[in-house]
Amino acid sequence: MNISMEAPRTPQHDLVAMTAAFRGALMQRVEQGIQSSGLASYYMYLVAKRLTFAGSQTASALSEQLRQNPRVIEDTLCQMSGQGLATREGDTWQVTDAGRTALSSANDTGTEVLNEIREAIGASACDQLVAGMRGALAALHKAA
């Protein structure tokens, strides 16, 4: 079977590709902002947040709930443990007080970064961009 890997050339697909690139750039900027909190990656942020709000979890449960690769989650937990942000008791992991403090700091910094981006782009342009993305995604859902 010969399947072409070339992306479809429609306005909706172009918008989805642009959205993915924009999301990647935003994630990189947010990740740079949260690093000062002690959470070195967005994965650490996700894990700390999940452990804070859902309580102790196994690595496999975290992986399933966060829809992330189990190896990535296990590596993230080990890094967090090495930094004193999480601890392991048996098969379960929990966030430490230092991890909760880092999460709080990351939330504050992440909000600041997103506000800076909104100010740089302009509130009206941000609102139009979001509305356009929602419309394009709705059109893709109808087409699917």
C-alpha positions, 0 to 999 in steps of 0.5 A: 500500500502506498500512502502519501504523507504529504499534508492536505492543502486546505485552509482548515488544515493550514490553520491546524498546522499553524495552530500546532506551530503556535502551540509549540512556541507558546509551550516553549515560552511557558516552559522557559518561564516555569523553570525558575520555579524549580519545575524544569519541564512542562512534564514536571508541571503536569505531574506535580499538578496531578499529584497535588490535586489527585493525591498519591498515584502510581507512575502507570496511573499518572501516565494513563491519566495524563495520556503520556508515555509511561517512560517519560512519566517515570523519568520525570518522577525520578528527576522530581525525586532527585530534586526533592519535589516528589517522593516514592512509597512503594509503587505510589508517588506523592508531591512534597511540600517543595513540589507544591511550592514549585507548582504554585510558583510555576502557576504564577509565572505561567500566568505572567508569561501568558499575560505578556504574550497576550499584551504583545499580540494585543487582546483583540488579536488574541480574541480573533485568533482564538475565535478563528481557531475554534471556527476552523476546528468546528469545520474540521469536526463537521468534515470528519 
